[in-house]
Amino acid sequence: MKKFIENLTSSISKHFFPFYKNKDIKLLFKNLEQGKSNDTEVAMFVGGCVRNYLQSKKIGDIDVATIFTPDELKKKLKNSKFKVIDTGLDHGSVTVVSDNTKLEITTLRKDIKTDGRHAEIETIDDWKEDSKRRDFTINAIYLNKKGKIFDPQQGINDLKNNIVKFIGDPQTRIEEDFLRIIRFLRFSIQYNSSLEHTTVQALKLKLNGIKNLSKERVLSELFKILKLKNFFEIINNKELLEIFILVFPEFQNIQRLKNYNLINNYIENSEILLLSILLINLKNNHEYFSHKYKLSNKIYDNLYLLGNKYKEVKTNKEFFKKNLKFELYKIGVKNLKILFCLYLLDRNKITLKDINFFQIIEKISVPKFPYDGKFLLKKGIQEGKKVGTILKEAEQTWIQNNFNLSLEDLETIIKKNTISN
């Protein structure tokens, strides 16, 4: 990476610079530079797209900083192919879209007043001043359209050494937006960064500020953390782990992550899996968390199902030895794998036989009930509760017979249920 970054200290070949491959981005910069009379940069890339570029990672969202205000941007792009959408005017941001491109463009700014959640801003045309109000040094690296770097906060050096550092005084940065505590956790986990003592003290001192944030913002940031490929490695970083538990005290089972690396290759990583590992126990902890953070109905229902099944696992030693086909039919392959994962992590012992069980689950053929409401409607039964009742009774009989009833037997049962109902 060192050699790669050194090559960027001057303009580099268009052939190697990925943003030049996008014709719309080239056209956007051309439009923004119309009327330019000096060498001042009018727009530069910043944030995650620059970080990923410097580390040869896939570039996702593209953020651009500019000296122009949203109104000025609209005027410059008025007769172009680009559409400007007002997505964050309060903090000087718009989204610019074309047929194949979407960019977030934000005016250079400084904070005038903050309350830990929102900031009153003043637009400016000073790149260095703009960098001072950003959160971390690695997020204040700018890149012009030719690949030349502007690094006023020495973010490249921190990026090379996997250091996540607040710009200026940590307490001041946190007080501007308390969500930065959780963002700091996310980046520190991602880069496996060691924490400076002054930063740890600032994080602990300002923790109460998180209570003032909307649950939606906190949850959005948490899900980004859970999506990190190396999230489970937090268990090996005592400082990060301590802060994480202070922020999310509901994660009472985080010690389960100690052995997660032994099985993570055999189960699909997902929000539901990690929330289950962190939350589900015999105390209905997952229900409290679900209500506190207003989880979606889909996630809540899945956690509720797994929570109830987990109680069965804890009271039935034969749970994973009998009726696997029935459990797979009821809760599906993914959920059964999650339950087995919880069982293994609780047991704190994982063998090769256990690992093979994940493959056994996948190979079991899950039966499908052959009839639905459409079949009954064709038989002349009107829509309503009656249809659901008849089907449910037939399905229960089918399950009790180990899913082995013939179609003729099922039709006979359905006819009998139709008469009795």
C-alpha positions in Angstrom: 0.0 0.0 0.0 2.9 2.4 0.8 4.2 2.3 -2.8 0.6 2.7 -4.1 0.0 5.8 -2.1 3.4 7.3 -3.0 2.4 7.0 -6.6 -0.6 9.3 -5.8 1.4 12.2 -4.7 1.2 13.6 -8.2 -1.4 13.2 -10.9 -1.6 9.7 -12.2 -2.4 8.0 -15.5 -6.1 8.1 -16.4 -5.7 4.4 -17.2 -5.2 3.6 -13.6 -7.7 6.0 -12.1 -11.1 4.4 -11.7 -13.2 7.5 -11.7 -12.1 8.2 -15.3 -13.8 5.1 -16.4 -17.2 6.7 -15.6 -18.1 9.1 -18.4 -20.9 10.7 -16.4 -18.4 11.6 -13.6 -16.1 13.2 -16.2 -19.0 15.1 -17.6 -20.1 16.2 -14.1 -16.7 17.7 -13.3 -16.6 19.4 -16.7 -19.9 21.1 -16.0 -18.8 22.2 -12.5 -15.6 23.6 -13.9 -17.3 25.8 -16.5 -16.2 29.4 -15.9 -13.3 28.4 -13.7 -10.6 31.1 -14.0 -7.8 29.7 -11.7 -6.3 26.5 -10.3 -8.7 26.3 -7.4 -10.3 22.9 -7.0 -14.1 23.3 -7.4 -14.9 19.7 -6.4 -13.0 16.7 -5.0 -13.8 13.1 -4.0 -13.9 12.5 -0.2 -14.8 9.9 2.4 -15.3 6.2 1.8 -14.7 6.2 -1.9 -11.2 7.7 -1.4 -10.4 5.3 1.5 -11.4 2.3 -0.6 -9.5 3.5 -3.6 -6.3 4.0 -1.6 -6.7 0.4 -0.2 -7.6 -1.1 -3.6 -11.0 -2.1 -2.3 -14.3 -2.0 -4.2 -15.7 1.5 -4.4 -19.4 1.8 -3.4 -21.0 5.1 -2.7 -19.3 8.1 -4.1 -19.1 11.3 -2.1 -18.0 14.6 -3.6 -17.2 17.9 -1.8 -17.6 21.2 -3.6 -17.2 24.9 -3.1 -20.6 25.5 -4.7 -23.8 25.8 -2.7 -26.8 23.5 -3.5 -28.5 26.5 -5.4 -25.3 27.1 -7.4 -25.1 23.4 -8.2 -28.6 23.4 -9.5 -27.8 26.4 -11.8 -24.7 24.7 -13.2 -26.4 21.5 -13.9 -29.8 22.9 -15.0 -29.4 22.1 -18.7 -27.3 19.0 -18.3 -28.3 15.3 -18.2 -28.0 15.3 -14.4 -30.9 15.5 -12.0 -30.3 17.3 -8.6 -32.4 15.9 -5.7 -32.7 17.8 -2.4 -31.7 15.1 0.2 -29.9 17.1 2.9 -30.2 20.8 2.3 -29.9 21.5 6.1 -26.3 20.3 5.9 -25.6 21.5 2.4 -26.0 18.1 0.6 -27.8 17.1 -2.6 -27.9 13.9 -4.6 -26.9 14.1 -8.2 -28.1 11.3 -10.5 -27.9 10.4 -14.2 -28.6 7.2 -16.1 -25.8 5.2 -14.6 -24.4 7.4 -11.8 -25.4 8.5 -8.3 -23.3 10.9 -6.2 -23.7 12.7 -2.9 -22.4 16.2 -3.3 -21.9 18.4 -0.2 -20.8 22.0 0.0 -17.7 22.8 2.0 -18.8 24.0 5.4 -18.1 24.6 9.0 -20.3 24.1 12.1 -21.7 27.2 13.7 -23.8 25.6 16.4 -24.3 21.9 17.4 -26.5 20.1 19.9 -25.0 16.6 19.6 -27.6 15.6 17.0 -27.8 18.3 14.4 -25.6 21.2 13.4 -26.2 24.6 12.1 -23.7 25.2 9.3 -22.1 27.9 7.3 -20.9 27.2 3.7 -17.3 28.1 2.9 -14.8 27.7 0.1 -11.8 26.7 2.3 -10.8 23.0 1.9 -8.6 22.9 5.0 -11.3 24.5 7.1 -13.8 21.9 5.8 -11.5 19.1 6.8 -11.4 20.3 10.4 -15.1 19.6 11.0 -15.0 16.0 9.7 -15.0 13.2 12.2 -11.8 11.1 11.6 -8.6 11.8 9.8 -9.1 8.9 7.4 -12.4 10.5 6.3 -10.7 13.9 5.5 -8.6 12.7 2.6 -9.6 14.5 -0.7 -8.8 13.4 -4.2 -9.2 15.6 -7.3 -10.4 14.4 -10.7 -6.8 13.6 -11.8 -5.9 11.5 -8.8 -3.9 14.1 -6.8 -4.3 13.9 -3.1 -5.0 16.7 -0.6 -4.5 15.4 3.0 -4.6 18.2 5.5 -5.2 16.0 8.5 -2.6 13.4 7.7 -5.2 10.7 7.2 -3.1 8.6 4.8 -0.6 7.8 7.5 -3.3 6.7 9.8 -4.9 4.7 7.1 -1.6 2.9 6.4 -1.3 2.0 10.1 -5.0 1.1 10.7 -5.4 4.0 13.1 -8.9 5.6 13.6 -8.3 9.0 15.1 -10.7 11.9 15.8 -9.7 15.2 14.1 -8.6 17.6 16.8 -10.1 17.1 20.3 -12.1 13.9 20.6 -14.6 15.4 23.1 -15.3 18.3 20.8 -15.9 16.0 17.8 -18.2 13.8 19.8 -20.2 16.7 21.2 -20.9 17.8 17.7 -22.7 14.6 17.0 -22.9 11.8 19.6 -23.4 9.2 16.8 -19.7 9.6 16.2 -19.2 7.3 19.3 -20.8 4.4 17.4 -19.2 5.4 14.1 -15.8 5.3 15.9 -16.6 1.8 17.1 -17.5 0.8 13.5 -14.3 2.1 12.0 -12.1 0.8 14.8 -13.6 -2.7 14.5 -13.2 -2.6 10.7 -9.5 -1.6 10.9 -8.8 -3.5 14.2 -7.5 -0.2 15.5 -5.9 0.3 18.9 -7.4 3.0 21.1 -5.6 6.0 22.6 -6.2 6.6 26.3 -7.5 10.1 25.7 -10.0 8.8 23.1 -11.2 6.0 25.5 -11.8 8.6 28.2 -13.7 10.9 25.8 -15.9 8.1 24.6 -16.8 7.0 28.2 -17.3 10.6 29.3 -19.8 11.4 26.5 -21.7 8.1 26.4 -24.9 9.5 27.9 -25.2 11.7 24.8 -26.3 8.6 22.8 -29.6 8.7 24.7 -30.4 11.9 22.8 -30.1 10.3 19.4 -33.0 8.8 17.5 -33.2 5.0 17.7 -33.3 4.9 13.9 -29.8 6.5 13.6 -28.3 4.3 16.3 -29.9 1.1 14.7 -28.7 2.1 11.3 -25.1 2.4 12.5 -25.4 -0.8 14.5 -26.4 -2.8 11.4 -23.4 -1.4 9.6 -21.2 -2.8 12.5 -22.9 -6.2 12.3 -22.2 -6.4 8.6 -18.5 -6.1 9.1 -16.7 -9.3 8.1 -14.5 -9.1 11.1 -17.1 -8.0 13.6 -16.6 -11.1 15.8 -13.0 -10.1 16.3 -14.2 -7.4 18.7 -14.0 -10.1 21.4 -10.2 -9.9 21.2 -10.0 -6.1 21.7 -10.7 -5.4 25.4 -11.0 -1.6 24.9 -13.4 -1.8 22.0 -15.4 -4.5 23.7 -15.8 -2.4 26.8 -17.1 0.6 24.9 -19.4 -1.6 22.7 -21.0 -3.2 25.8 -21.5 0.3 27.4 -23.2 1.5 24.3 -25.3 -1.7 23.9 -25.8 -3.2 27.4 -28.5 -5.5 26.0 -25.9 -7.6 24.3 -25.5 -9.9 27.3 -24.2 -12.9 25.4 -21.3 -11.3 23.6 -18.9 -13.8 25.1 -20.4 -16.3 22.6 -18.2 -14.6 20.0 -15.1 -16.3 21.4 -15.6 -19.4 19.3 -17.6 -17.9 16.5 -14.5 -18.0 14.2 -14.7 -21.8 14.3 -18.1 -21.9 12.6 -18.5 -18.7 10.7 -17.5 -20.4 7.4 -20.3 -22.9 7.8 -23.2 -20.5 8.4 -24.3 -17.4 6.4 -23.5 -14.2 8.2 -26.6 -12.1 8.7 -28.1 -9.5 11.0 -30.5 -12.1 12.4 -27.7 -14.5 13.2 -25.6 -11.9 15.0 -28.6 -10.4 16.8 -29.5 -13.9 17.9 -26.0 -14.6 19.2 -25.9 -11.3 21.1 -29.4 -11.2 22.4 -31.2 -14.5 22.7 -31.2 -16.1 26.1 -33.8 -17.4 28.6 -34.6 -13.9 29.9 -36.4 -12.7 26.7 -33.7 -10.1 26.3 -34.3 -10.0 22.5 -37.9 -8.8 23.1 -36.7 -5.9 25.2 -34.2 -4.9 22.6 -36.7 -5.3 19.8 -39.1 -2.9 21.5 -36.4 -0.4 22.6 -35.1 0.0 19.1 -38.4 -0.5 17.2 -37.1 -3.3 15.0 -39.0 -4.1 11.9 -41.8 -6.6 12.1 -39.8 -9.0 10.0 -36.7 -9.0 12.3 -38.9 -9.0 15.5 -40.9 -12.0 14.3 -37.8 -13.9 13.4 -36.1 -13.2 16.8 -39.4 -14.1 18.6 -39.5 -17.4 16.7 -35.9 -18.2 17.5 -36.3 -17.1 21.1 -39.1 -19.6 21.7 -37.2 -22.4 19.8 -34.1 -21.6 21.8 -36.0 -22.4 25.0 -36.9 -25.8 23.5 -33.3 -26.4 22.7 -32.3 -25.7 26.3 -34.9 -28.1 27.7 -34.8 -30.9 25.1 -31.4 -32.6 24.8 -32.7 -34.6 21.8 -33.8 -31.5 19.8 -31.1 -31.9 17.2 -31.3 -35.7 17.1 -35.0 -36.2 16.3 -37.7 -34.6 14.1 -35.2 -32.5 12.1 -37.5 -32.7 9.1 -40.3 -31.3 11.1 -38.2 -28.4 12.5 -36.9 -27.6 9.0 -40.4 -27.5 7.7 -41.5 -25.2 10.5 -38.6 -22.7 10.7 -36.4 -23.3 7.7 -32.8 -24.2 7.1 -31.3 -20.8 8.0 -33.1 -20.6 11.4 -32.3 -24.2 12.3 -28.6 -23.4 11.6 -28.8 -20.3 13.8 -30.3 -22.4 16.6 -27.5 -25.0 16.2 -25.0 -22.2 16.3 -26.4 -20.9 19.6 -26.3 -24.4 21.0 -22.6 -24.8 20.0 -21.5 -21.4 21.3 -23.3 -22.0 24.6 -21.7 -25.4 25.0 -18.3 -23.8 24.4 -17.1 -26.9 22.6 -17.1 -27.5 18.9 -16.0 -30.7 17.2 -15.7 -31.9 13.6 -18.9 -33.8 14.0 -20.6 -30.6 14.9 -19.3 -28.9 11.8 -20.5 -31.7 9.7 -24.0 -31.3 11.1 -24.4 -28.0 9.2 -24.0 -29.9 6.0 -26.4 -32.6 7.1 -29.1 -29.9 7.7 -28.6 -28.6 4.1 -29.0 -32.1 2.6 -32.3 -32.9 4.3 -35.1 -32.6 1.8 -37.7 -30.2 3.2 -41.2 -31.3 2.2 -43.8 -28.9 0.8 -47.5 -29.1 1.5 -49.0 -29.8 -1.9 -52.2 -27.8 -1.6 -53.1 -24.1 -1.1 -56.2 -21.9 -1.0 -56.5 -21.9 -4.8 -57.1 -25.7 -4.7 -60.1 -25.2 -2.3 -61.5 -22.3 -4.4 -61.5 -24.6 -7.4 -63.5 -27.1 -5.3 -66.1 -24.4 -4.8 -65.2 -23.4 -1.2 -65.6 -19.6 -0.8 -62.7 -17.4 0.4 -62.6 -16.7 4.1 -61.5 -18.2 7.5 -63.0 -21.5 6.4 -60.4 -22.0 3.7 -57.5 -21.4 6.2 -59.1 -23.7 8.8 -59.6 -26.6 6.4 -56.0 -26.3 5.0 -54.5 -26.1 8.5 -56.3 -29.2 9.7 -55.2 -31.1 6.6 -51.6 -29.9 7.0 -51.5 -31.0 10.6 -52.7 -34.5 9.7 -50.1 -34.6 6.9 -47.3 -33.6 9.4 -48.4 -36.1 12.0 -48.1 -38.8 9.3 -44.5 -37.7 8.7 -45.3 -35.9 5.5 -46.1 -39.2 3.8 -49.8 -39.0 2.9 -50.6 -39.4 -0.8 -52.4 -36.8 -2.7 -55.5 -39.0 -2.8 -55.4 -39.3 1.0 -55.0 -35.6 1.4 -58.0 -34.8 -0.8 -60.1 -37.3 1.2 -59.1 -35.5 4.4 -59.8 -32.1 2.9 -63.3 -33.3 1.8 -64.1 -34.6 5.3 -62.9 -31.3 6.8 -65.0 -29.3 4.3 -68.1 -31.2 5.4 -67.4 -30.9 9.1 -66.6 -27.2 8.8 
